Amino acid sequence: MHATPENAPEKNTVDTLIDARWVIPVEPARVTLERHSVAVAGGMIRDILPTAEAHAKYSARQRVRLDDHALIPGLINLHTHAAMSLLRGLADDLPLMDWLNGHIWPAEAKFVSPDFVHDGTLLACAEMIRAGVTCFNDMYFFPAAAAKAALAAGMRAAIGLIVVDFPTAYAADADDYLSKGMALRDELRGEPLLSFTLAPHAPYTVSDKTFTKVLTYAEQLDLPIHIHLHETLDEVAESIRQYQVRPLERLHRLGLLGPNLIAAHMVQLDSQEIRQLAEHGCHVAHCPSSNLKLASGIGPVVEKLEHEVNVGLGTDGAASNNRLDIFTEMRLAALLAKGQSRHAAALPAHQALAMATINAARALGIDQLTGSLAVGKAADITAVDLSAPETQPCYDVASHLVYAAGRENVSHVWINGRLVLDERRLTTIDIQELNARTAFWQEKISAKK
Protein backbone atom coordinates (compact mmCIF):
# COMPACT_ATOMS: atom_id res chain seq x y z
CA MET A 1 0.00 0.00 0.00
CA HIS A 2 1.38 3.35 -1.07
CA ALA A 3 1.30 5.92 1.74
CA THR A 4 0.85 9.62 1.05
CA PRO A 5 3.64 11.68 2.65
CA GLU A 6 2.44 13.62 5.66
CA ASN A 7 3.58 16.95 4.18
CA ALA A 8 1.86 16.42 0.80
CA PRO A 9 -0.91 18.94 0.21
CA GLU A 10 -4.39 17.46 0.32
CA LYS A 11 -6.13 17.56 -3.04
CA ASN A 12 -9.43 19.31 -3.54
CA THR A 13 -12.18 17.10 -4.93
CA VAL A 14 -14.19 18.20 -7.96
CA ASP A 15 -16.89 16.45 -9.94
CA THR A 16 -15.15 16.58 -13.30
CA LEU A 17 -11.70 17.49 -14.55
CA ILE A 18 -11.51 18.05 -18.32
CA ASP A 19 -8.00 17.97 -19.77
CA ALA A 20 -7.81 19.59 -23.19
CA ARG A 21 -5.21 20.42 -25.81
CA TRP A 22 -6.67 23.93 -26.06
CA VAL A 23 -9.09 26.07 -24.07
CA ILE A 24 -10.58 29.22 -25.63
CA PRO A 25 -12.37 31.04 -22.79
CA VAL A 26 -13.66 33.89 -25.07
CA GLU A 27 -13.14 36.23 -22.13
CA PRO A 28 -10.47 37.59 -22.07
CA ALA A 29 -10.78 38.12 -25.82
CA ARG A 30 -8.43 36.46 -28.32
CA VAL A 31 -6.87 34.15 -25.73
CA THR A 32 -6.02 30.52 -26.44
CA LEU A 33 -4.69 28.38 -23.59
CA GLU A 34 -2.66 25.27 -24.41
CA ARG A 35 -2.61 22.08 -22.33
CA HIS A 36 -5.10 23.41 -19.81
CA SER A 37 -7.81 21.79 -17.73
CA VAL A 38 -11.24 22.92 -16.56
CA ALA A 39 -12.34 21.80 -13.09
CA VAL A 40 -16.10 21.52 -12.58
CA ALA A 41 -17.92 21.23 -9.25
CA GLY A 42 -21.60 21.65 -8.46
CA GLY A 43 -22.37 22.54 -12.06
CA MET A 44 -19.97 25.50 -11.99
CA ILE A 45 -16.44 26.10 -13.24
CA ARG A 46 -14.18 25.87 -10.20
CA ASP A 47 -10.86 26.48 -11.94
CA ILE A 48 -9.05 26.79 -15.28
CA LEU A 49 -5.36 26.05 -15.05
CA PRO A 50 -2.45 24.22 -16.73
CA THR A 51 -3.09 20.47 -16.79
CA ALA A 52 0.00 19.56 -14.77
CA GLU A 53 -1.08 21.94 -12.01
CA ALA A 54 -4.67 20.67 -12.19
CA HIS A 55 -3.56 17.10 -11.53
CA ALA A 56 -1.52 18.21 -8.55
CA LYS A 57 -4.29 20.33 -7.11
CA TYR A 58 -7.50 18.35 -7.78
CA SER A 59 -8.89 14.89 -7.33
CA ALA A 60 -11.80 14.31 -9.71
CA ARG A 61 -14.70 11.90 -9.57
CA GLN A 62 -14.50 11.85 -13.36
CA ARG A 63 -11.55 12.79 -15.52
CA VAL A 64 -12.00 13.36 -19.25
CA ARG A 65 -8.91 13.44 -21.45
CA LEU A 66 -9.34 15.34 -24.69
CA ASP A 67 -5.84 15.38 -26.13
CA ASP A 68 -6.82 16.67 -29.59
CA HIS A 69 -9.72 18.89 -28.64
CA ALA A 70 -10.57 22.53 -28.10
CA LEU A 71 -12.85 23.50 -25.23
CA ILE A 72 -15.06 26.50 -25.91
CA PRO A 73 -18.07 27.99 -24.15
CA GLY A 74 -21.30 26.29 -25.13
CA LEU A 75 -22.69 27.97 -28.23
CA ILE A 76 -25.87 30.05 -27.91
CA ASN A 77 -28.57 30.21 -30.57
CA LEU A 78 -29.93 33.74 -30.13
CA HIS A 79 -32.99 33.37 -32.36
CA THR A 80 -34.95 30.26 -33.20
CA HIS A 81 -38.37 28.65 -33.27
CA ALA A 82 -37.38 25.23 -32.01
CA ALA A 83 -40.66 23.40 -32.57
CA MET A 84 -40.57 24.28 -36.26
CA SER A 85 -38.05 21.47 -36.68
CA LEU A 86 -41.11 19.36 -37.47
CA LEU A 87 -41.71 21.61 -40.51
CA ARG A 88 -38.18 21.31 -41.86
CA GLY A 89 -38.29 21.26 -45.65
CA LEU A 90 -42.08 21.63 -45.83
CA ALA A 91 -42.01 24.71 -48.08
CA ASP A 92 -38.64 25.72 -49.48
CA ASP A 93 -37.39 28.25 -52.02
CA LEU A 94 -40.13 30.83 -51.39
CA PRO A 95 -40.08 34.51 -50.35
CA LEU A 96 -40.83 35.19 -46.68
CA MET A 97 -44.45 36.36 -46.90
CA ASP A 98 -45.42 33.68 -49.47
CA TRP A 99 -43.72 31.11 -47.25
CA LEU A 100 -45.61 32.34 -44.16
CA ASN A 101 -49.04 33.06 -45.63
CA GLY A 102 -49.26 30.19 -48.08
CA HIS A 103 -47.61 27.37 -46.20
CA ILE A 104 -46.29 27.84 -42.66
CA TRP A 105 -49.22 29.62 -41.02
CA PRO A 106 -51.80 27.22 -42.56
CA ALA A 107 -49.76 24.21 -41.38
CA GLU A 108 -49.44 25.70 -37.91
CA ALA A 109 -53.18 26.34 -37.77
CA LYS A 110 -53.82 22.64 -38.46
CA PHE A 111 -51.15 20.96 -36.37
CA VAL A 112 -49.64 23.15 -33.65
CA SER A 113 -50.53 21.82 -30.20
CA PRO A 114 -48.69 21.19 -26.92
CA ASP A 115 -47.61 17.76 -28.19
CA PHE A 116 -46.38 19.20 -31.50
CA VAL A 117 -44.35 21.87 -29.67
CA HIS A 118 -42.92 19.41 -27.16
CA ASP A 119 -41.83 16.90 -29.79
CA GLY A 120 -40.53 19.52 -32.20
CA THR A 121 -38.58 21.28 -29.47
CA LEU A 122 -37.06 18.00 -28.28
CA LEU A 123 -36.01 17.25 -31.86
CA ALA A 124 -34.40 20.69 -32.04
CA CYS A 125 -32.65 20.14 -28.70
CA ALA A 126 -31.15 16.88 -29.98
CA GLU A 127 -29.87 18.63 -33.09
CA MET A 128 -28.51 21.62 -31.21
CA ILE A 129 -26.75 19.63 -28.50
CA ARG A 130 -25.04 17.53 -31.18
CA ALA A 131 -23.94 20.83 -32.72
CA GLY A 132 -22.42 22.17 -29.51
CA VAL A 133 -25.31 24.51 -28.61
CA THR A 134 -26.03 24.69 -24.89
CA CYS A 135 -28.63 27.51 -24.84
CA PHE A 136 -31.31 28.74 -27.23
CA ASN A 137 -33.58 31.77 -27.35
CA ASP A 138 -36.98 30.50 -28.45
CA MET A 139 -40.16 32.09 -29.77
CA TYR A 140 -43.19 29.91 -30.41
CA PHE A 141 -46.69 28.95 -29.35
CA PHE A 142 -47.36 26.77 -26.27
CA PRO A 143 -44.13 27.87 -24.55
CA ALA A 144 -44.85 25.61 -21.57
CA ALA A 145 -44.39 22.60 -23.86
CA ALA A 146 -41.12 24.04 -25.17
CA ALA A 147 -39.88 24.59 -21.62
CA LYS A 148 -40.79 21.00 -20.69
CA ALA A 149 -38.82 19.65 -23.66
CA ALA A 150 -35.79 21.83 -22.93
CA LEU A 151 -35.71 20.66 -19.32
CA ALA A 152 -36.05 17.03 -20.40
CA ALA A 153 -33.04 17.51 -22.70
CA GLY A 154 -31.07 19.29 -19.98
CA MET A 155 -30.70 22.40 -22.14
CA ARG A 156 -30.53 26.01 -21.09
CA ALA A 157 -33.29 28.00 -22.76
CA ALA A 158 -34.72 31.50 -22.89
CA ILE A 159 -38.42 30.82 -23.34
CA GLY A 160 -40.19 33.44 -25.41
CA LEU A 161 -43.64 34.39 -24.16
CA ILE A 162 -45.09 34.97 -27.59
CA VAL A 163 -47.61 37.73 -28.30
CA VAL A 164 -49.56 38.38 -31.51
CA ASP A 165 -52.82 40.18 -32.21
CA PHE A 166 -54.67 37.28 -33.77
CA PRO A 167 -56.17 34.12 -32.26
CA THR A 168 -54.45 30.74 -32.49
CA ALA A 169 -54.93 27.37 -30.86
CA TYR A 170 -52.74 28.70 -28.04
CA ALA A 171 -54.50 31.97 -27.14
CA ALA A 172 -57.49 34.09 -28.12
CA ASP A 173 -56.07 37.63 -28.13
CA ALA A 174 -53.11 39.71 -26.96
CA ASP A 175 -54.28 39.82 -23.34
CA ASP A 176 -54.67 36.03 -23.34
CA TYR A 177 -51.13 35.56 -24.70
CA LEU A 178 -49.73 37.88 -22.04
CA SER A 179 -51.75 36.30 -19.22
CA LYS A 180 -50.65 32.78 -20.14
CA GLY A 181 -47.07 33.90 -20.58
CA MET A 182 -46.92 35.58 -17.18
CA ALA A 183 -48.43 32.52 -15.51
CA LEU A 184 -45.80 30.28 -17.08
CA ARG A 185 -43.00 32.60 -16.04
CA ASP A 186 -44.30 32.63 -12.45
CA GLU A 187 -44.58 28.84 -12.45
CA LEU A 188 -41.07 28.11 -13.77
CA ARG A 189 -39.04 31.12 -12.65
CA GLY A 190 -37.12 28.95 -10.15
CA GLU A 191 -35.78 26.58 -12.82
CA PRO A 192 -32.00 27.22 -13.05
CA LEU A 193 -31.83 26.32 -16.76
CA LEU A 194 -34.66 28.64 -17.82
CA SER A 195 -34.99 32.36 -18.37
CA PHE A 196 -37.77 34.23 -20.13
CA THR A 197 -38.32 36.91 -22.74
CA LEU A 198 -41.40 38.74 -23.89
CA ALA A 199 -41.76 37.86 -27.57
CA PRO A 200 -44.03 40.14 -29.61
CA HIS A 201 -43.72 38.40 -32.97
CA ALA A 202 -43.16 41.32 -35.36
CA PRO A 203 -44.34 44.87 -36.13
CA TYR A 204 -46.79 43.51 -38.73
CA THR A 205 -48.51 41.16 -36.24
CA VAL A 206 -48.58 43.39 -33.14
CA SER A 207 -50.50 46.64 -32.61
CA ASP A 208 -49.30 49.78 -30.85
CA LYS A 209 -51.64 49.02 -27.97
CA THR A 210 -50.17 45.56 -27.50
CA PHE A 211 -46.60 46.85 -27.78
CA THR A 212 -47.37 49.28 -24.96
CA LYS A 213 -48.57 46.43 -22.76
CA VAL A 214 -45.48 44.37 -23.60
CA LEU A 215 -43.24 47.27 -22.65
CA THR A 216 -45.01 47.70 -19.31
CA TYR A 217 -44.45 44.03 -18.42
CA ALA A 218 -40.84 44.15 -19.62
CA GLU A 219 -40.03 47.17 -17.48
CA GLN A 220 -41.81 45.84 -14.40
CA LEU A 221 -40.20 42.38 -14.59
CA ASP A 222 -36.87 43.34 -16.22
CA LEU A 223 -37.42 40.94 -19.12
CA PRO A 224 -35.81 41.14 -22.57
CA ILE A 225 -38.08 41.82 -25.56
CA HIS A 226 -37.41 39.42 -28.46
CA ILE A 227 -38.86 40.47 -31.84
CA HIS A 228 -38.45 40.06 -35.61
CA LEU A 229 -37.50 43.47 -36.97
CA HIS A 230 -36.45 44.99 -40.31
CA GLU A 231 -36.25 41.54 -41.87
CA THR A 232 -37.47 42.43 -45.37
CA LEU A 233 -38.08 45.38 -47.68
CA ASP A 234 -41.78 44.47 -47.71
CA GLU A 235 -41.96 44.77 -43.92
CA VAL A 236 -40.43 48.25 -44.07
CA ALA A 237 -42.72 49.35 -46.91
CA GLU A 238 -45.83 48.07 -45.14
CA SER A 239 -44.87 49.96 -41.97
CA ILE A 240 -44.49 53.19 -43.91
CA ARG A 241 -47.85 52.61 -45.60
CA GLN A 242 -49.69 51.83 -42.36
CA TYR A 243 -47.85 53.96 -39.79
CA GLN A 244 -45.97 56.52 -41.95
CA VAL A 245 -42.67 55.53 -40.34
CA ARG A 246 -40.20 52.66 -40.65
CA PRO A 247 -40.56 49.84 -38.06
CA LEU A 248 -37.59 50.86 -35.91
CA GLU A 249 -38.83 54.42 -35.65
CA ARG A 250 -42.29 53.14 -34.73
CA LEU A 251 -40.79 51.11 -31.86
CA HIS A 252 -38.68 54.11 -30.86
CA ARG A 253 -41.76 56.30 -30.55
CA LEU A 254 -43.44 53.61 -28.46
CA GLY A 255 -40.43 53.51 -26.12
CA LEU A 256 -39.28 49.99 -26.92
CA LEU A 257 -35.70 50.76 -27.92
CA GLY A 258 -33.31 50.00 -25.09
CA PRO A 259 -30.85 47.48 -23.63
CA ASN A 260 -33.59 44.88 -23.20
CA LEU A 261 -34.46 44.73 -26.93
CA ILE A 262 -33.26 41.73 -28.97
CA ALA A 263 -34.03 42.47 -32.62
CA ALA A 264 -33.82 39.42 -34.87
CA HIS A 265 -32.57 39.78 -38.46
CA MET A 266 -32.17 43.58 -38.82
CA VAL A 267 -31.32 43.22 -42.50
CA GLN A 268 -32.92 46.29 -44.09
CA LEU A 269 -31.27 49.15 -42.18
CA ASP A 270 -29.75 52.51 -43.00
CA SER A 271 -26.80 54.10 -41.23
CA GLN A 272 -28.97 56.35 -39.08
CA GLU A 273 -30.89 53.33 -37.79
CA ILE A 274 -27.65 51.53 -36.93
CA ARG A 275 -26.57 54.57 -34.92
CA GLN A 276 -29.97 54.54 -33.23
CA LEU A 277 -29.48 50.90 -32.21
CA ALA A 278 -26.09 51.76 -30.75
CA GLU A 279 -27.34 54.84 -28.90
CA HIS A 280 -30.08 52.84 -27.18
CA GLY A 281 -27.94 49.77 -26.42
CA CYS A 282 -30.13 47.37 -28.42
CA HIS A 283 -28.99 43.86 -29.34
CA VAL A 284 -29.20 42.14 -32.73
CA ALA A 285 -29.65 38.45 -33.50
CA HIS A 286 -27.92 38.02 -36.86
CA CYS A 287 -29.30 35.08 -38.87
CA PRO A 288 -27.30 34.93 -42.11
CA SER A 289 -28.46 31.54 -43.39
CA SER A 290 -32.17 32.26 -42.97
CA ASN A 291 -31.77 35.75 -44.40
CA LEU A 292 -30.16 34.31 -47.52
CA LYS A 293 -32.56 31.39 -47.91
CA LEU A 294 -35.64 33.63 -47.71
CA ALA A 295 -33.93 36.21 -49.96
CA SER A 296 -34.32 38.86 -47.27
CA GLY A 297 -30.85 40.23 -47.95
CA ILE A 298 -27.49 40.49 -46.22
CA GLY A 299 -27.51 42.40 -42.95
CA PRO A 300 -24.92 45.19 -42.53
CA VAL A 301 -23.16 43.42 -39.68
CA VAL A 302 -19.79 45.15 -40.12
CA GLU A 303 -21.35 48.59 -39.72
CA LYS A 304 -23.22 47.39 -36.64
CA LEU A 305 -20.01 46.12 -35.08
CA GLU A 306 -18.19 49.34 -35.97
CA HIS A 307 -20.84 51.24 -34.00
CA GLU A 308 -20.44 48.74 -31.12
CA VAL A 309 -23.92 47.28 -31.44
CA ASN A 310 -23.94 43.94 -29.62
CA VAL A 311 -24.53 41.25 -32.26
CA GLY A 312 -25.16 37.57 -31.55
CA LEU A 313 -25.93 34.72 -33.92
CA GLY A 314 -29.16 32.83 -34.52
CA THR A 315 -30.36 30.16 -36.89
CA ASP A 316 -34.06 31.07 -37.08
CA GLY A 317 -36.29 27.99 -37.27
CA ALA A 318 -35.40 24.81 -39.11
CA ALA A 319 -38.27 25.51 -41.52
CA SER A 320 -36.36 28.49 -42.95
CA ASN A 321 -32.72 27.49 -42.57
CA ASN A 322 -32.92 24.26 -42.59
CA ARG A 323 -30.40 23.44 -39.87
CA LEU A 324 -29.87 24.60 -36.30
CA ASP A 325 -26.12 24.90 -36.72
CA ILE A 326 -24.27 27.81 -35.14
CA PHE A 327 -20.96 26.63 -36.64
CA THR A 328 -22.45 27.32 -40.08
CA GLU A 329 -23.71 30.71 -38.91
CA MET A 330 -20.26 31.67 -37.58
CA ARG A 331 -18.55 30.81 -40.85
CA LEU A 332 -21.19 32.41 -43.02
CA ALA A 333 -21.33 35.58 -40.92
CA ALA A 334 -17.56 36.00 -41.17
CA LEU A 335 -17.41 35.33 -44.92
CA LEU A 336 -20.36 37.57 -45.77
CA ALA A 337 -18.88 40.39 -43.69
CA LYS A 338 -15.61 40.16 -45.58
CA GLY A 339 -17.29 40.03 -48.97
CA GLN A 340 -19.73 42.81 -48.21
CA SER A 341 -17.10 45.17 -46.75
CA ARG A 342 -14.32 44.10 -49.15
CA HIS A 343 -12.00 43.87 -46.14
CA ALA A 344 -10.48 40.47 -45.42
CA ALA A 345 -9.86 41.48 -41.80
CA ALA A 346 -13.55 42.17 -41.15
CA LEU A 347 -15.18 39.95 -38.50
CA PRO A 348 -12.18 37.75 -37.63
CA ALA A 349 -12.55 34.28 -36.15
CA HIS A 350 -12.32 35.25 -32.47
CA GLN A 351 -15.03 37.88 -33.00
CA ALA A 352 -17.29 35.37 -34.76
CA LEU A 353 -16.86 32.98 -31.82
CA ALA A 354 -17.73 35.80 -29.40
CA MET A 355 -20.92 36.48 -31.39
CA ALA A 356 -21.87 32.82 -30.94
CA THR A 357 -21.21 32.86 -27.19
CA ILE A 358 -20.71 35.87 -24.92
CA ASN A 359 -22.47 38.39 -27.19
CA ALA A 360 -25.58 36.23 -27.27
CA ALA A 361 -25.44 35.71 -23.51
CA ARG A 362 -25.18 39.47 -23.02
CA ALA A 363 -28.25 40.04 -25.18
CA LEU A 364 -30.21 37.60 -23.02
CA GLY A 365 -28.96 39.17 -19.80
CA ILE A 366 -27.29 35.92 -18.67
CA ASP A 367 -23.65 36.82 -19.36
CA GLN A 368 -22.80 36.58 -15.66
CA LEU A 369 -23.87 32.95 -15.84
CA THR A 370 -22.76 31.66 -19.23
CA GLY A 371 -21.21 32.66 -22.56
CA SER A 372 -17.54 32.32 -21.58
CA LEU A 373 -15.37 29.92 -19.65
CA ALA A 374 -14.61 31.63 -16.36
CA VAL A 375 -14.35 30.64 -12.73
CA GLY A 376 -17.74 31.00 -11.08
CA LYS A 377 -19.76 30.62 -14.27
CA ALA A 378 -21.94 27.66 -15.16
CA ALA A 379 -20.08 24.76 -16.75
CA ASP A 380 -21.65 25.14 -20.20
CA ILE A 381 -18.83 23.66 -22.25
CA THR A 382 -18.43 22.32 -25.79
CA ALA A 383 -15.52 20.11 -26.86
CA VAL A 384 -14.49 20.10 -30.52
CA ASP A 385 -12.30 17.28 -31.83
CA LEU A 386 -9.65 18.66 -34.20
CA SER A 387 -7.90 15.36 -34.90
CA ALA A 388 -9.62 14.59 -38.21
CA PRO A 389 -7.80 15.03 -41.55
CA GLU A 390 -10.05 17.96 -42.50
CA THR A 391 -8.84 19.90 -39.45
CA GLN A 392 -5.15 19.12 -39.87
CA PRO A 393 -2.68 20.77 -39.53
CA CYS A 394 -3.85 23.29 -36.93
CA TYR A 395 -1.92 26.56 -36.73
CA ASP A 396 -4.72 28.69 -35.27
CA VAL A 397 -7.44 27.02 -33.21
CA ALA A 398 -9.99 29.86 -33.38
CA SER A 399 -9.56 30.01 -37.14
CA HIS A 400 -10.22 26.28 -37.40
CA LEU A 401 -13.35 26.51 -35.26
CA VAL A 402 -14.87 29.10 -37.58
CA TYR A 403 -13.53 28.17 -41.02
CA ALA A 404 -12.66 24.45 -40.96
CA ALA A 405 -14.52 22.58 -38.21
CA GLY A 406 -18.25 21.95 -38.07
CA ARG A 407 -20.91 20.46 -35.89
CA GLU A 408 -19.76 16.97 -36.89
CA ASN A 409 -16.56 17.63 -34.93
CA VAL A 410 -18.38 18.26 -31.63
CA SER A 411 -17.61 15.33 -29.33
CA HIS A 412 -18.73 16.34 -25.82
CA VAL A 413 -21.13 18.88 -24.37
CA TRP A 414 -21.70 19.81 -20.73
CA ILE A 415 -24.62 21.99 -19.63
CA ASN A 416 -24.57 23.23 -16.06
CA GLY A 417 -21.88 20.60 -15.42
CA ARG A 418 -23.99 17.72 -16.74
CA LEU A 419 -22.58 15.66 -19.62
CA VAL A 420 -25.35 15.70 -22.24
CA LEU A 421 -23.21 14.57 -25.20
CA ASP A 422 -20.56 11.92 -24.63
CA GLU A 423 -18.44 10.95 -27.64
CA ARG A 424 -21.26 12.11 -29.97
CA ARG A 425 -23.86 10.12 -27.98
CA LEU A 426 -26.80 11.97 -26.47
CA THR A 427 -27.23 11.07 -22.81
CA THR A 428 -30.56 12.77 -22.09
CA ILE A 429 -32.59 11.99 -25.23
CA ASP A 430 -33.68 8.59 -26.54
CA ILE A 431 -33.00 8.88 -30.28
CA GLN A 432 -35.13 5.88 -31.26
CA GLU A 433 -38.14 7.21 -29.40
CA LEU A 434 -37.56 10.70 -30.80
CA ASN A 435 -37.32 9.37 -34.36
CA ALA A 436 -40.59 7.50 -33.88
CA ARG A 437 -42.35 10.67 -32.73
CA THR A 438 -40.87 12.61 -35.65
CA ALA A 439 -42.08 9.97 -38.12
CA PHE A 440 -45.56 10.21 -36.59
CA TRP A 441 -45.70 13.96 -37.23
CA GLN A 442 -44.25 13.63 -40.72
CA GLU A 443 -46.93 11.13 -41.69
CA LYS A 444 -49.68 13.27 -40.17
CA ILE A 445 -48.54 16.49 -41.87
CA SER A 446 -47.85 14.79 -45.23
CA ALA A 447 -51.36 13.33 -45.28
CA LYS A 448 -52.85 16.84 -45.14
CA LYS A 449 -50.65 18.48 -47.78
Secondary structure, DSSP 8 states (H G I E B T S, - for coil): -----TTS---EEEEEEEEEEEE--SSSTT--EEEEEEEEETTEEEEEEEHHHHHHHEEEEEEEEEEEEEEEE-EEEEEE-GGGGGGTTSS-S--HHHHIIIIIHHHHHHH-SHHHHHHHHHHHHHHHHHTTEEEEEE-BS-HHHHHHHHHHHT-EEEEEEEE-SS--SS-SSHHHHHHHHHHHHHHHTT-TTEEEEEEE--TTTS-HHHHHHHHHHHHHHT--EEEEES--HHHHHHHHHHHSS-HHHHHHHHT--STTEEEEE--S--HHHHHHHHHHT-EEEE-HHHHHHTT-----HHHHHHTT-EEEE----GGGSS---HHHHHHHHHHHHHHHHT-TTSS-HHHHHHHTTHHHHHHHT-TTTSSS--TTSB--EEEEE--SGGG-S-S-HHHHHHHT--GGGEEEEEETTEEEEETTEESSS-HHHHHHHHHHHHHHHHHT-
